[in-house]
Amino acid sequence: MLPVKTYMRRQIIRLAWPVILEMSAVMLVSIVVTAMVGRFGAVSLASVGLATIVQFSSAMVFAAAGTGSAAIIAREVGAGNWDAVRAVAGQAVLLAALFGAALALAGVVLAGPIFTVIGAAPEVAALATDLLRIMFVFTPFYLVLAVGNAVLRGMGDTRRAFVISTASNFLGLAVSAALAFGWVGPALGAYGVAWGNSLFQVLGGLAVIAALAADPRISLRVKTVLRYDRAVVARILAISLPAAGEQLAMQGGRIAFTFMLAGVGTVQFAAHQIAVQAESISFMPGFGFSVAIMTLTGINLGRGLPHRARQYVWLTCKMAFVGMAAMGVIFLVFARPLTALFIDDPAVLHWSTLCVMIAALEQPTIAITYVFAGALRGAGDTKWPMYITTLGVWVARIPLVYLLIVVLRFDITAAWLVTAADFLLRSLVLWRRFTGGSWEKIKNI
């Protein structure tokens, strides 16, 4: 028999590695798409970038329905209440489809005004509007994919979520390339990328429905999805709405942060964008550990084993801390070679190297932030991650960046130092919330 800690460590890794690979595949596809669109010129590149960030940011707020569903499902799996698991899974898919339909309608209507408000160049605004409308039409499938995968992860099945997401992503990429470059007809350019992205959403949504229908533990059926259950929906929303608020604070802050940094000049803004790409590598293990501990916390609380949930959290925190601290050392030592993979301009390299070196300081606190936030979500305590994210982003980070960058005209490194301080603040508050132990007392979620 394996020692307890060895068994626990294997459980954590078993849940985390598919999520890490899934995020790696998403990042790879994003990089390839960016390089592909770049061949059609600056207008296409800017338009695809703007359309993608608007759709993704808005969809992520509604995809938070998956967070509440996953937390409830993990708890019910631990308790062995499979009838409740099936009910929650069906209503989660229904909510995803309804939210997606509402978002698709709003997106199609508001696509034009959005880019007018942010002041995009006329040619960029016109193309981005067309692309965004195409992408938004298929948003119901994207939300079904996101929420359905969350249901699978809540059951501890991160592997199938990885396979579904990765396969649909790469198929969408292949279709994007074929349509964009005219391999199967007229070359559609940026429009081909939008249609390929839409195919990814459709394939992913249908695949996750098929997976839930074929799983004997869920046996998802049309009547289960369409049978509105007010009590179950209320239960999901009680956990999901704070998670949606957290996403709204995070995604809104991301957009505001980017707009404010646009004023630092072309060279420094380009350096910022490159440093973000380089640093995004480190978020993948953090997210993987967050998903793993969310599921394990919920399952063990469902089994009536809060002490085991706490052990899992501390072990996961140690593993994430060591792994991401090692990533920080790599960033510190190899900052310049990493950024040189993206550009060879000396001025841009100088600033991007400094930003990546500052990012090295964030890695341990990002690990703590992700793990403790995931544990609280798994316990059903989604309000505190929302409070803490809103505090860190909108009370600390955004006002300080505005003061230092917009008012006092500091260079780009000031924004990265503020971000590092933000993660430190959040990690400390989350640590305090977790050690307080109130999450163990949450019984009905």
C-alpha positions in Angstrom: 0.0 0.0 0.0 1.3 3.5 -0.9 2.1 5.9 1.9 -0.7 8.5 2.3 1.2 11.5 1.1 2.4 9.6 -2.0 -1.1 8.6 -2.8 -2.3 12.2 -2.3 0.5 13.5 -4.4 -0.5 11.2 -7.3 -4.1 12.2 -7.0 -3.2 15.8 -7.3 -0.9 15.2 -10.3 -3.5 12.9 -12.0 -6.0 15.8 -11.9 -3.6 18.6 -12.7 -1.6 17.4 -15.7 -4.4 17.1 -18.2 -5.5 20.7 -17.3 -1.9 21.9 -17.8 -1.6 20.2 -21.1 -5.0 21.6 -22.1 -3.9 25.1 -21.3 -0.6 24.5 -23.2 -2.6 23.4 -26.3 -4.8 26.5 -26.1 -1.7 28.8 -25.8 0.0 27.0 -28.8 -3.1 27.4 -30.9 -3.3 31.1 -29.9 0.3 31.7 -30.9 -0.1 29.9 -34.3 -3.3 31.9 -35.0 -1.5 35.1 -34.2 1.4 34.3 -36.5 -1.1 33.2 -39.2 -3.2 36.3 -39.1 -0.1 38.5 -39.0 0.5 37.4 -42.6 -2.6 39.3 -43.7 -1.4 42.6 -42.3 -1.7 44.9 -39.3 -5.4 45.6 -39.7 -6.3 41.9 -39.8 -4.0 41.2 -36.8 -5.5 44.0 -34.7 -9.1 43.1 -35.7 -8.8 39.5 -34.8 -7.1 40.4 -31.6 -9.8 42.8 -30.5 -12.7 40.5 -31.6 -11.2 37.6 -29.7 -10.5 39.4 -26.5 -14.1 40.9 -26.4 -15.7 37.5 -27.1 -13.5 35.6 -24.7 -13.7 38.1 -21.9 -17.5 38.4 -22.0 -18.0 34.6 -22.4 -15.8 33.9 -19.4 -18.1 35.8 -17.1 -21.1 33.6 -18.1 -18.9 30.5 -18.1 -18.6 30.9 -14.4 -21.8 28.8 -14.2 -19.3 26.0 -14.6 -17.5 27.0 -11.4 -20.6 26.6 -9.3 -21.6 23.4 -11.1 -18.2 21.9 -10.6 -18.1 22.8 -6.9 -21.6 21.2 -6.3 -20.8 18.2 -8.4 -17.5 17.5 -6.6 -19.3 17.7 -3.2 -22.1 15.3 -4.4 -19.6 12.9 -5.9 -17.9 12.7 -2.6 -21.2 12.1 -0.9 -22.2 9.5 -3.5 -25.4 11.4 -4.4 -25.4 10.6 -8.2 -29.0 11.7 -8.6 -28.0 15.2 -7.5 -24.9 15.0 -9.8 -27.2 14.2 -12.8 -29.6 17.0 -12.0 -26.9 19.6 -11.6 -25.2 18.5 -14.8 -28.4 18.8 -16.8 -29.3 22.2 -15.4 -25.7 23.5 -15.9 -25.9 22.6 -19.6 -29.3 24.4 -19.8 -27.9 27.5 -18.2 -24.9 27.5 -20.5 -27.2 27.3 -23.6 -29.5 30.1 -22.3 -26.7 32.4 -21.3 -24.9 31.7 -24.6 -28.1 32.6 -26.6 -28.5 35.8 -24.6 -24.8 36.7 -25.1 -24.9 35.9 -28.8 -27.9 38.2 -29.3 -26.3 41.0 -27.3 -23.0 40.5 -29.1 -24.4 40.7 -32.6 -26.3 43.9 -31.8 -23.5 45.6 -29.8 -20.5 44.5 -31.8 -20.3 47.8 -33.8 -20.8 50.2 -30.9 -18.2 48.4 -28.8 -15.3 49.2 -31.2 -16.6 52.7 -31.7 -16.5 53.4 -27.9 -12.9 52.1 -27.5 -11.8 54.3 -30.4 -10.5 51.7 -32.8 -9.3 52.9 -36.2 -12.2 52.9 -38.7 -10.8 50.0 -40.9 -10.0 48.0 -37.8 -13.4 48.6 -36.2 -15.3 47.6 -39.4 -13.4 44.3 -39.8 -13.5 43.5 -36.0 -17.2 44.1 -36.0 -17.8 41.5 -38.8 -15.5 39.0 -37.1 -17.1 39.5 -33.7 -20.6 38.9 -35.0 -19.5 35.6 -36.6 -17.9 34.5 -33.3 -20.8 35.6 -31.1 -23.4 33.6 -33.1 -21.8 30.4 -31.9 -21.3 31.5 -28.3 -23.9 29.0 -27.0 -21.7 26.1 -28.1 -18.7 27.7 -26.5 -20.4 28.1 -23.1 -21.8 24.5 -23.3 -18.2 23.4 -23.9 -16.8 25.5 -21.0 -19.6 24.4 -18.5 -19.6 20.8 -19.7 -15.9 20.5 -19.2 -16.3 22.0 -15.8 -18.8 19.3 -15.0 -16.3 16.6 -16.0 -13.6 18.2 -13.9 -15.9 18.4 -10.9 -16.3 14.6 -11.3 -12.5 14.3 -11.3 -12.4 13.5 -15.1 -9.9 16.1 -16.3 -8.6 13.8 -19.0 -11.7 13.8 -21.2 -12.0 17.6 -20.7 -8.5 17.8 -22.0 -9.2 15.6 -25.0 -12.4 17.4 -26.0 -10.9 20.9 -25.7 -7.6 20.0 -27.4 -9.1 18.0 -30.3 -11.7 20.7 -31.1 -9.1 23.5 -30.8 -6.7 21.8 -33.3 -9.5 20.9 -35.7 -10.7 24.6 -35.6 -7.1 25.7 -36.2 -6.8 23.4 -39.3 -10.1 24.7 -40.7 -9.0 28.3 -40.0 -5.8 27.8 -42.0 -7.6 26.1 -44.8 -10.2 28.8 -45.1 -7.8 31.7 -44.5 -5.3 30.7 -47.1 -7.7 29.3 -49.6 -6.8 25.6 -49.5 -10.4 24.5 -50.0 -11.8 27.5 -51.9 -11.3 31.3 -52.0 -8.9 32.7 -49.5 -11.0 34.3 -46.7 -8.2 35.9 -44.7 -9.3 37.0 -41.2 -12.8 35.8 -41.9 -11.5 32.3 -42.3 -10.0 32.5 -38.8 -13.4 33.6 -37.4 -15.2 30.7 -39.1 -12.6 28.3 -37.9 -12.9 29.6 -34.4 -16.7 29.1 -34.7 -16.2 25.5 -35.8 -14.1 24.9 -32.7 -16.9 26.1 -30.5 -19.5 24.0 -32.3 -17.4 20.8 -32.2 -16.4 21.3 -28.6 -20.0 21.9 -27.4 -21.3 18.9 -29.3 -18.5 16.7 -28.1 -18.9 17.5 -24.4 -22.7 16.8 -24.7 -21.9 13.5 -26.3 -19.4 12.7 -23.5 -21.9 13.5 -20.8 -24.6 11.5 -22.5 -22.3 8.4 -22.9 -21.1 8.6 -19.3 -23.2 6.0 -17.3 -22.8 8.1 -14.2 -24.5 11.1 -15.9 -26.5 9.7 -18.8 -27.4 13.2 -20.0 -30.6 13.3 -21.9 -32.6 16.0 -23.7 -35.5 15.8 -21.2 -33.0 16.2 -18.3 -31.6 19.4 -19.8 -35.0 20.9 -20.8 -36.7 20.0 -17.6 -36.2 23.3 -15.7 -35.6 22.7 -12.0 -35.9 25.9 -10.1 -34.3 24.6 -6.9 -31.2 23.2 -8.7 -30.8 26.3 -10.8 -31.0 28.5 -7.7 -28.3 26.2 -6.1 -26.0 26.6 -9.1 -26.5 30.3 -9.3 -25.8 30.8 -5.6 -22.3 29.5 -6.1 -21.8 30.7 -9.7 -22.8 34.4 -9.4 -19.9 35.4 -7.1 -17.6 33.5 -9.5 -19.1 35.5 -12.4 -18.5 38.6 -10.4 -14.9 37.6 -10.0 -14.5 37.0 -13.7 -16.1 40.3 -14.4 -13.6 42.1 -12.2 -10.7 40.1 -13.6 -11.6 40.5 -17.3 -12.7 44.1 -17.0 -9.5 44.9 -15.1 -7.5 43.1 -17.9 -9.0 45.3 -20.5 -8.6 48.5 -18.5 -5.0 47.6 -17.7 -4.2 47.1 -21.4 -5.8 50.3 -22.4 -3.9 52.3 -19.8 -0.6 50.8 -20.9 -1.2 51.8 -24.5 0.0 55.2 -23.5 3.6 54.2 -22.7 4.6 54.2 -26.3 5.0 51.7 -29.1 8.3 50.2 -27.9 7.3 49.6 -24.3 3.8 48.4 -25.1 5.2 45.9 -27.5 7.6 44.8 -24.8 4.7 44.4 -22.4 2.8 42.2 -24.9 5.9 40.0 -25.4 6.4 39.7 -21.6 2.8 38.7 -21.2 3.2 35.9 -23.8 6.3 34.7 -22.1 4.8 34.8 -18.6 1.6 33.0 -19.7 3.7 29.8 -19.7 3.8 30.0 -15.9 0.0 30.3 -15.5 -0.7 26.9 -16.9 0.7 24.9 -13.9 -1.0 27.3 -11.5 -4.4 26.8 -13.2 -3.9 23.0 -13.3 -3.2 22.9 -9.5 -6.2 25.2 -8.9 -8.6 22.9 -10.8 -7.2 19.8 -9.0 -7.6 21.2 -5.5 -11.0 22.6 -6.3 -12.2 19.1 -7.2 -10.3 17.3 -4.3 -11.6 19.8 -1.7 -15.2 19.4 -2.8 -15.0 15.6 -2.9 -13.4 15.3 0.5 -15.9 17.7 2.1 -18.7 15.6 0.5 -17.2 12.6 2.2 -17.3 14.4 5.5 -13.5 14.6 5.6 -12.6 18.2 6.1 -9.2 17.3 7.6 -8.3 15.4 4.5 -9.4 18.3 2.3 -7.1 20.6 4.4 -4.2 18.1 3.9 -4.7 18.1 0.2 -4.7 21.9 0.1 -1.4 22.3 1.9 0.2 19.6 -0.1 -1.0 21.1 -3.4 0.2 24.5 -2.2 3.7 23.1 -1.5 3.8 21.4 -4.9 2.6 24.5 -6.8 4.9 26.8 -4.8 8.0 24.8 -5.5 7.1 24.3 -9.2 6.3 28.0 -9.8 9.3 29.2 -7.7 11.4 27.1 -10.1 9.7 28.8 -13.0 10.6 32.1 -11.4 14.3 31.2 -11.3 14.1 30.3 -15.0 12.5 33.6 -15.8 15.1 35.4 -13.9 18.1 33.6 -15.5 16.7 33.3 -19.0 14.6 36.4 -19.3 16.4 37.8 -22.4 16.6 34.5 -24.4 12.9 33.9 -23.7 11.9 37.3 -25.0 14.3 37.0 -27.9 12.1 34.2 -29.2 9.5 36.8 -30.1 11.5 39.7 -31.4 15.0 40.9 -32.1 14.6 44.7 -31.7 17.1 45.8 -29.1 14.9 48.5 -27.5 11.9 46.1 -27.2 14.2 43.4 -25.9 15.5 45.6 -23.1 12.1 46.5 -21.7 10.6 43.0 -22.2 13.6 41.4 -20.4 13.0 43.7 -17.4 9.3 42.9 -17.3 10.0 39.1 -17.4 12.5 39.5 -14.6 9.9 41.3 -12.5 7.4 38.5 -13.4 9.8 36.1 -11.8 9.0 37.7 -8.4 5.3 36.9 -8.9 5.5 33.2 -9.4 5.4 31.9 -5.7 2.5 34.3 -4.8 0.6 33.3 -8.0 0.9 29.7 -6.9 -0.5 30.5 -3.4 -3.3 32.6 -4.9 -4.4 30.0 -7.4 -4.4 27.1 -4.9 -6.2 28.8 -2.0 -8.7 30.4 -4.4 -9.4 27.0 -5.9 -9.8 25.4 -2.5 -12.3 28.0 -1.4 -14.3 27.6 -4.6 -14.3 23.8 -4.1 -15.8 24.4 -0.7 -18.5 26.6 -2.1 -16.9 29.8 -0.7 -16.9 31.7 -4.0 -17.7 35.1 -2.5 -14.3 35.6 -0.9 -12.3 34.9 -4.1 -14.6 37.5 -5.8 -14.0 40.0 -3.0 -10.2 39.5 -3.0 -9.9 39.6 -6.8 -12.0 42.8 -6.9 -9.9 44.3 -4.1 -6.6 43.4 -5.7 -7.5 44.5 -9.3 -9.8 47.5 -8.9 -8.8 48.9 -5.5 -5.0 48.3 -5.7 -3.8 47.5 -9.2 -5.8 49.7 -11.6 -5.7 53.0 -9.5 -1.9 52.5 -8.9 -1.2 51.8 -12.6 -3.3 54.8 -13.5 -1.3 57.0 -11.1 2.1 55.8 -12.1 1.6 55.3 -15.8 -1.0 57.8 -16.9 -0.5 60.6 -14.4 3.2 60.4 -13.4 4.4 58.8 -16.7 6.6 56.1 -15.2 7.9 53.4 -17.6 6.3 50.0 -18.1 8.2 48.3 -15.3 6.1 50.3 -12.8 2.9 48.5 -14.0 4.6 45.1 -13.6 5.8 45.9 -10.1 2.3 46.9 -9.2 1.0 43.6 -10.6 3.6 41.7 -8.4 2.4 43.6 -5.4 -1.2 42.8 -6.3 -0.5 39.0 -6.3 1.3 39.3 -3.0 -1.7 41.1 -1.4 -4.1 38.6 -2.8 -2.1 35.6 -1.7 -1.8 36.9 1.9 -5.6 37.6 2.2 -6.5 34.2 0.7 -4.1 32.5 3.0 -5.7 34.3 6.0 -9.2 33.3 4.8 -8.2 29.7 4.3 -6.5 29.3 7.6 -9.5 30.8 9.4 -11.3 27.5 8.6 -14.8 28.9 7.9 -14.8 27.2 4.5 -15.0 23.8 6.4 -18.3 24.7 8.0 -20.1 25.3 4.7 -22.6 22.4 4.6 -25.2 23.1 1.9 -24.0 24.4 -1.5 
